[in-house]
Amino acid sequence: MVQEQKTLLAAADKLKEYKIKNTPQRQVILSYLMTSHDHPSIEMIFNYVRGNGFSVSLATVYNTLQLLIDNNLIIEIAADSGGHMRYDYFEIPHYHVICVNCNKIVDVFDDKYKKNEENAQLETGFQVFNSQYEVYGVCPECQKKLAQEA
């Protein structure tokens, strides 16, 4: 309970830092994304917020996510096999390894890929703001299942 309160306060501080009006819904959505390692879909976020006693519509969750994306607090990750966008808090640069079989997403905290931004800027003259890097494959659990089926 104390950790949840600390995360809610951290989310409130982030909203203030980015000059985003703090509402209970925005605070709990950002807090959830700050602590979740599940890279939740909009439906998962909606269910989490509702499950924690907040009255919120799916449109409010969508609009909040878009606001957080527009302010570079979170990112969208490529859609899973069901077509659902997934979301991630992106304070510490990292990339994602995504299982094409079960949609599991794993964070890899290695910012060497960010060097590609510098190279792209040098080679193209673009002013680069951000980049995302995703690696696709089959996770160890799915590899085992597939091996057993063969």
Backbone bond lengths (Angstrom), bond angles and torsions (degrees), N, CA, C in turn:
res aa  C-N    CA-C-N  psi(-1)  N-CA   C-N-CA  omega(-1)  CA-C   N-CA-C  phi
1 M - - - 1.457 - - 1.529 111.01 -
2 V 1.330 117.73 -41.96 1.455 121.74 179.82 1.524 109.92 -64.55
3 Q 1.358 116.27 -40.62 1.465 120.36 179.17 1.526 110.48 -62.84
4 E 1.338 117.22 -40.88 1.468 120.91 178.22 1.525 110.57 -61.23
5 Q 1.328 117.08 -40.59 1.462 120.70 178.98 1.524 110.95 -65.96
6 K 1.346 116.75 -39.83 1.464 120.32 177.73 1.526 110.72 -63.10
7 T 1.325 115.91 -40.51 1.468 120.01 179.97 1.521 110.70 -68.74
8 L 1.319 117.13 -38.53 1.466 119.91 176.63 1.525 110.52 -63.14
9 L 1.323 116.77 -40.89 1.464 120.33 177.60 1.533 111.14 -66.29
10 A 1.327 116.26 -39.07 1.465 120.06 177.50 1.524 110.23 -64.08
11 A 1.320 116.78 -39.63 1.466 120.92 177.46 1.527 110.17 -64.43
12 A 1.317 116.82 -42.73 1.469 120.56 177.92 1.525 110.39 -60.86
13 D 1.324 117.00 -41.84 1.466 121.08 178.09 1.520 111.40 -63.08
14 K 1.340 116.88 -40.67 1.473 120.68 178.66 1.523 110.75 -63.67
15 L 1.323 116.40 -43.91 1.466 119.95 178.96 1.527 110.18 -60.28
16 K 1.324 116.04 -43.71 1.461 120.88 178.82 1.528 110.69 -63.30
17 E 1.329 116.09 -45.76 1.468 121.36 -179.71 1.532 111.43 -57.67
18 Y 1.323 116.49 -37.95 1.465 121.44 -178.85 1.532 112.30 -91.89
19 K 1.329 115.87 7.90 1.474 122.89 177.68 1.534 112.39 57.57
20 I 1.328 114.35 41.43 1.459 121.72 176.10 1.519 107.29 -104.67
21 K 1.321 116.12 129.64 1.461 120.15 179.61 1.527 109.58 -56.59
22 N 1.323 115.35 129.38 1.453 120.97 -178.46 1.523 109.83 -85.73
23 T 1.333 115.19 121.37 1.465 121.31 170.83 1.526 106.43 -123.29
24 P 1.324 118.08 157.84 1.471 119.11 178.70 1.533 112.45 -56.60
25 Q 1.345 116.29 -38.95 1.456 119.78 -179.58 1.530 111.48 -65.15
26 R 1.323 117.02 -45.66 1.471 120.50 179.58 1.525 110.28 -63.00
27 Q 1.313 115.22 -41.09 1.464 120.27 -178.75 1.521 111.20 -63.41
28 V 1.322 117.93 -45.64 1.465 120.42 -177.12 1.529 110.43 -72.20
29 I 1.333 118.88 -34.56 1.465 121.17 177.66 1.524 110.05 -65.78
30 L 1.330 117.01 -48.13 1.458 119.81 179.54 1.526 110.79 -64.57
31 S 1.306 116.89 -41.67 1.467 121.52 178.23 1.531 110.59 -57.88
32 Y 1.312 116.19 -45.22 1.469 121.16 179.20 1.531 110.57 -60.57
33 L 1.317 116.46 -45.70 1.460 120.32 -179.35 1.528 112.07 -67.21
34 M 1.323 116.77 -31.26 1.467 121.09 178.73 1.534 111.77 -66.72
35 T 1.326 116.81 -28.03 1.463 120.00 -174.99 1.526 114.15 -110.37
36 S 1.315 117.03 -14.53 1.464 120.26 -177.00 1.522 111.13 -78.98
37 H 1.314 115.47 136.03 1.460 120.83 173.58 1.524 110.04 -108.49
38 D 1.333 115.84 11.13 1.461 121.70 -177.45 1.522 113.24 -90.23
39 H 1.342 117.43 -8.93 1.465 121.13 -175.75 1.534 108.59 49.58
40 P 1.334 115.90 65.53 1.456 120.91 -169.61 1.524 113.79 -68.77
41 S 1.327 113.82 154.73 1.460 121.84 172.43 1.530 107.82 -85.27
42 I 1.319 116.37 171.66 1.468 120.01 179.09 1.530 110.28 -60.39
43 E 1.326 116.74 -36.95 1.466 120.04 -179.59 1.527 110.86 -66.64
44 M 1.337 117.09 -39.78 1.462 120.87 178.18 1.525 110.49 -64.37
45 I 1.323 116.56 -41.23 1.465 121.15 178.89 1.523 109.88 -65.36
46 F 1.315 116.87 -45.43 1.459 122.32 178.34 1.529 110.47 -56.81
47 N 1.333 116.65 -47.59 1.470 120.58 -179.26 1.528 111.38 -65.45
48 Y 1.321 117.57 -37.27 1.467 121.02 177.47 1.529 110.97 -63.12
49 V 1.323 115.73 -47.77 1.470 120.27 -177.96 1.521 110.08 -63.53
50 R 1.318 117.18 -47.12 1.477 121.02 178.69 1.529 110.85 -62.98
51 G 1.336 115.67 -39.57 1.462 120.87 -179.76 1.518 113.42 -66.60
52 N 1.340 116.09 -17.19 1.458 120.78 177.58 1.523 112.22 -100.86
53 G 1.322 115.41 19.10 1.458 120.53 170.62 1.519 116.40 86.38
54 F 1.322 117.83 11.97 1.463 119.96 179.77 1.516 110.01 -96.92
55 S 1.311 115.29 134.41 1.452 121.00 174.60 1.522 107.50 -84.73
56 V 1.322 115.64 113.04 1.462 120.11 -175.28 1.525 108.84 -148.97
57 S 1.323 116.09 146.13 1.453 120.39 176.12 1.525 109.26 -96.36
58 L 1.310 116.32 161.62 1.456 121.14 176.00 1.526 110.12 -61.36
59 A 1.330 117.21 -35.45 1.469 121.45 178.31 1.530 111.00 -63.39
60 T 1.329 117.07 -38.92 1.470 120.66 178.15 1.526 110.42 -64.47
61 V 1.324 116.84 -42.03 1.468 120.23 178.27 1.525 109.14 -63.04
62 Y 1.325 117.07 -47.04 1.463 120.60 179.66 1.526 110.55 -59.18
63 N 1.332 117.57 -48.16 1.469 121.35 -178.98 1.526 111.74 -63.38
64 T 1.324 117.11 -37.96 1.468 120.77 177.52 1.523 110.50 -65.48
65 L 1.326 116.86 -44.22 1.459 120.08 178.14 1.526 110.65 -60.18
66 Q 1.322 116.70 -43.12 1.465 119.78 179.54 1.529 110.86 -63.67
67 L 1.305 117.53 -39.96 1.464 121.97 177.13 1.527 110.88 -61.84
68 L 1.315 116.73 -43.44 1.463 121.15 179.75 1.534 111.28 -67.87
69 I 1.319 116.89 -35.40 1.471 121.35 175.51 1.522 109.69 -66.36
70 D 1.330 116.20 -47.71 1.470 121.15 -178.68 1.527 112.16 -59.10
71 N 1.336 116.46 -27.61 1.463 121.46 -179.95 1.537 112.62 -99.07
72 N 1.337 115.98 11.86 1.470 122.63 176.37 1.528 114.25 58.84
73 L 1.319 116.67 32.04 1.461 120.83 174.02 1.526 111.60 -89.92
74 I 1.325 116.53 -31.72 1.461 121.41 178.67 1.529 108.15 -134.38
75 I 1.320 114.95 167.24 1.459 120.37 175.70 1.518 109.87 -128.69
76 E 1.318 115.15 157.24 1.456 121.74 169.08 1.513 107.14 -90.62
77 I 1.317 115.22 137.93 1.460 121.02 174.35 1.523 105.83 -104.44
78 A 1.301 116.79 152.84 1.463 121.04 -178.91 1.526 111.20 -47.37
79 A 1.309 115.03 146.80 1.462 120.95 -178.73 1.524 111.08 -60.65
80 D 1.332 115.95 145.20 1.458 120.05 176.17 1.527 109.29 -77.15
81 S 1.320 117.02 -178.16 1.469 120.46 -175.87 1.524 112.45 -64.50
82 G 1.328 117.18 -18.56 1.462 120.90 175.98 1.518 112.84 -88.51
83 G 1.330 117.01 1.13 1.458 121.20 178.41 1.519 113.92 84.54
84 H 1.331 118.28 9.41 1.457 122.14 -179.56 1.525 110.45 -89.90
85 M 1.327 116.25 126.03 1.457 119.95 175.03 1.521 108.00 -68.00
86 R 1.306 116.09 147.17 1.447 122.16 177.77 1.525 107.61 -117.10
87 Y 1.332 117.40 154.40 1.462 122.42 -172.70 1.522 110.76 -126.88
88 D 1.334 115.26 151.31 1.452 119.90 -176.94 1.528 109.89 -149.34
89 Y 1.313 115.87 137.98 1.461 122.34 171.71 1.517 106.67 -74.74
90 F 1.318 117.21 135.14 1.461 120.04 -167.82 1.515 112.38 -127.05
91 E 1.331 117.28 45.18 1.460 119.30 -179.68 1.522 111.54 -70.66
92 I 1.319 117.07 -40.52 1.457 121.96 179.33 1.530 107.45 -104.49
93 P 1.345 117.75 120.44 1.469 119.09 -178.65 1.520 112.34 -55.60
94 H 1.315 114.80 133.85 1.454 121.57 177.73 1.523 108.41 -160.66
95 Y 1.310 115.47 168.26 1.457 118.49 174.55 1.517 109.22 -122.93
96 H 1.313 115.73 175.74 1.456 120.74 -172.86 1.522 111.04 -121.38
97 V 1.324 115.02 141.11 1.454 122.49 170.14 1.528 105.44 -111.03
98 I 1.328 115.87 123.96 1.467 121.83 -170.94 1.520 109.85 -119.36
99 C 1.339 116.01 127.51 1.458 121.22 176.68 1.529 109.07 -79.10
100 V 1.336 116.17 125.00 1.464 120.33 -178.91 1.526 111.40 -78.33
101 N 1.329 116.81 -8.51 1.457 120.77 -178.91 1.531 112.08 -93.57
102 C 1.339 116.90 -49.65 1.481 120.48 -174.88 1.528 113.67 -113.74
103 N 1.337 117.69 -2.03 1.472 124.11 179.77 1.525 114.76 71.85
104 K 1.328 117.94 11.75 1.464 120.80 176.19 1.524 108.24 -60.61
105 I 1.332 115.94 138.23 1.462 121.95 178.89 1.519 107.94 -122.59
106 V 1.325 116.03 128.16 1.461 121.78 -179.09 1.525 108.39 -119.94
107 D 1.335 115.83 133.99 1.465 121.31 175.77 1.520 109.79 -80.97
108 V 1.334 115.64 138.28 1.463 121.61 172.88 1.520 106.13 -121.42
109 F 1.334 115.84 111.92 1.461 121.53 -175.98 1.531 109.86 -88.52
110 D 1.313 114.22 80.78 1.461 122.93 178.17 1.520 105.46 -146.19
111 D 1.319 116.51 111.25 1.463 119.16 -172.91 1.528 113.81 -92.14
112 K 1.329 118.21 15.31 1.463 120.09 178.52 1.526 111.82 -60.37
113 Y 1.329 116.89 -29.99 1.463 120.10 179.87 1.532 111.56 -61.29
114 K 1.344 117.24 -23.22 1.469 120.93 -179.98 1.533 111.40 -63.89
115 K 1.330 117.11 -19.72 1.467 121.76 176.77 1.533 110.00 -60.06
116 N 1.324 116.21 -28.63 1.466 120.40 178.17 1.527 111.79 -61.39
117 E 1.340 116.98 -31.38 1.466 120.33 177.11 1.522 110.38 -61.78
118 E 1.337 116.05 -45.08 1.461 120.30 179.36 1.526 110.73 -62.85
119 N 1.327 116.27 -44.61 1.461 120.41 179.04 1.521 111.39 -62.09
120 A 1.323 116.84 -42.92 1.467 120.62 179.48 1.520 110.42 -62.44
121 Q 1.312 116.58 -41.61 1.465 121.10 179.96 1.532 110.48 -64.25
122 L 1.324 116.08 -44.34 1.468 120.38 -179.60 1.530 111.58 -65.03
123 E 1.324 116.72 -41.55 1.462 120.46 -175.57 1.517 113.95 -78.14
124 T 1.349 117.31 -28.20 1.465 119.52 -173.87 1.519 114.25 -111.41
125 G 1.324 117.06 -18.91 1.457 119.54 -175.14 1.522 112.95 81.65
126 F 1.339 117.54 0.45 1.464 121.10 178.03 1.520 109.57 -66.19
127 Q 1.315 115.64 148.44 1.458 120.48 167.14 1.528 104.84 -89.67
128 V 1.311 116.96 108.62 1.467 121.66 -174.36 1.522 109.36 -89.93
129 F 1.329 115.62 130.76 1.462 121.61 179.99 1.525 112.01 -100.15
130 N 1.323 115.39 -35.29 1.452 118.72 -172.43 1.516 108.82 -169.06
131 S 1.313 116.07 165.66 1.458 121.35 173.36 1.515 108.42 -153.45
132 Q 1.321 115.32 161.69 1.451 121.95 175.03 1.517 107.78 -131.48
133 Y 1.295 116.23 145.71 1.449 121.15 -179.43 1.516 107.14 -132.08
134 E 1.333 115.87 127.99 1.455 120.93 -178.89 1.520 108.88 -132.30
135 V 1.311 115.52 136.37 1.453 122.37 178.73 1.527 107.28 -113.55
136 Y 1.330 116.57 133.22 1.459 121.40 -178.44 1.519 110.57 -112.08
137 G 1.328 115.89 140.73 1.452 121.32 178.72 1.511 110.20 -171.78
138 V 1.320 116.73 -158.87 1.464 122.63 179.18 1.526 107.59 -119.63
139 C 1.335 116.59 124.44 1.466 122.04 -176.71 1.535 110.72 -68.58
140 P 1.334 116.66 161.48 1.476 119.98 -179.22 1.531 113.78 -56.85
141 E 1.328 117.99 -38.61 1.467 120.37 -179.74 1.525 110.77 -63.58
142 C 1.336 116.52 -43.63 1.464 119.97 179.46 1.522 111.31 -70.21
143 Q 1.336 117.14 -33.14 1.465 120.29 176.20 1.534 109.90 -59.70
144 K 1.343 115.71 -43.75 1.469 120.33 179.43 1.528 110.82 -62.57
145 K 1.347 116.07 -46.32 1.470 120.30 179.63 1.516 111.21 -60.77
146 L 1.328 116.18 -43.79 1.464 120.75 -178.89 1.524 110.48 -65.67
147 A 1.337 117.54 -37.36 1.459 121.79 179.16 1.527 110.44 -66.39
148 Q 1.340 116.77 -36.99 1.462 120.88 -179.97 1.521 111.21 -69.77
149 E 1.333 115.69 -32.17 1.466 120.09 -179.54 1.516 112.37 -76.20
150 A 1.323 116.30 -22.05 1.478 119.85 -176.20 1.509 112.85 -76.39
